[in-house]
Amino acid sequence: MAQRQFPAPQKTLERFSILVDSQIAVDKTPGAKPDPAQALFTTSAVHLEPGLSVLYVKDAFTNALRPLDNQYYYLSKFDDCVISYNGGPFYFDDNNEIKDGYLYLYSGMDMKDPKVKSLIQNHKWLQVIY
C-alpha cells in the first residue's frame, strides 16, 4: 500500500514584526459611505518593508485597506475596511471583529480552498468581491 500524500505545510514566519494594541486609521470625508473600489486605490495606513510579515494582536483598523497575504491577524477589529487576499499564506483569526467590511479576493482564488471558505463564511462581510 502506497503512503498517503500530505499537502505541503504552510510557509512559516521567518522575518516578522509584532504590533499590539495599536489604533490604525485613515482619514475619511465625514459622512462618506464605504466604497470598496475606492479603498483599493487608497494608500494603506501601514507600509511594510518588502518581505516582512506582521503579527497584529488586538489592533484596531479604521477605513483602511488591509492585505491578508503574509500577514497574521489575531483578536483585531476592522471598521469600514477592505481586506484583500491574493493567495499567499495568512492567518485571520475567527475572533477578529468586522464592522462594515469588504473582502476582496483577487482573480484566480480557489473558492473551494478550506481557508478561503472559512474566511468568507466565518465573518460578517458587507460584500465579498471576486
Summary of the structure (lengths in Angstrom):
residues: 130
radius of gyration: 15.6
end to end distance: 41.4
largest distance: 65.6
contacts: 319
relative contact order: 0.17
helix: 9%
strand: 34%
